[in-house]
Amino acid sequence: MTLSPEVLSSRQGRVSCIALNRPDCLNAINEAMVIALVAALRAAQADADTDVIVLHGLGRAFCAGDDLTAHDAPTVPVDEGVMQARIDIMQQVSREIMFGDKPVIAAVHGWAVGGGLEWVINCDAVVWSREARAFFPEIGWGMFVTGGVTALLPRLIGPQRTLNWMLTGEKLSAELLETVGLVTRVAEPGRHLEEAMALAGEIAAKPAGVVRALKRAVNLLDRERIEKAMATETASLAACLLDPDVSVRVAAFKGDA
């Protein structure tokens, strides 16, 4: 089943497989992809024949983060409320992953950058190709992170390491991510999707009602804290995107790329 050109969806047994499909730009995130991904996640969550969801990227990477061509300076004035509404659509991807009943497994190869890395962190399990790398570029561009990671990461890896990763844009390896507990399994290159589907099959073989209850129970206490963090992220990123200096920084980065 194909929902849009940017996001492809299919089902194998009790597992729905959702693929980011902008391989020519390493699956960089644009508005059309975000809208399609929300729709694909909702459809999989609503599908009575799906028990587990696998999210991956086609081509050479999982997701290279924001498509910077979408961050040119606005040609017409945009107020903060409008900007926040646009950002909240992206935040909805994270809500669908984290707060939907069915487990979501990320299968990661190549790069997982910025918003793409944030979606991975949102997932219930992660199969990471040994060659894959990740980093947070947002602060260097004068932007802000999303996906509730300002609440999630300090709990998972500590506030000092969280700040270091985000402030420096440190490149993160499979080995490091596994050591700090952000990766469920490390796969040999080329086997990330195969191993993610195998893990999904293991989970799908369990009683579905109990699996969903377990996910709800694990996430229940954190949901209010994560939602508050996401509201702060949205407001902060909206203010950043309205700052003319951000357009200058992004233009300089595109010129160097």
Secondary structure, 3 states (H helix, E strand, C coil): CECCCCEEEEEECCEEEEEECCHHHCCCECHHHHHHHHHHHHHHHHCCCCCEEEEEECCCCCECCECHHHHCCCCCCCCHHHHHHHHHHHHHHHHHHHHCCCCEEEEECCEEECHHHHHHHHCCEEEEECCCEEECCHHHHCCCCCCCHHHHHHHHHCHHHHHHHHHHCCCEEHHHHHHCCCCCEEECCCCHHHHHHHHHHHHHCCCHHHHHHHHHHHHHHHHHHHHHHHHHHHHHHHHHHCCHHHHHHHHHHHHHC
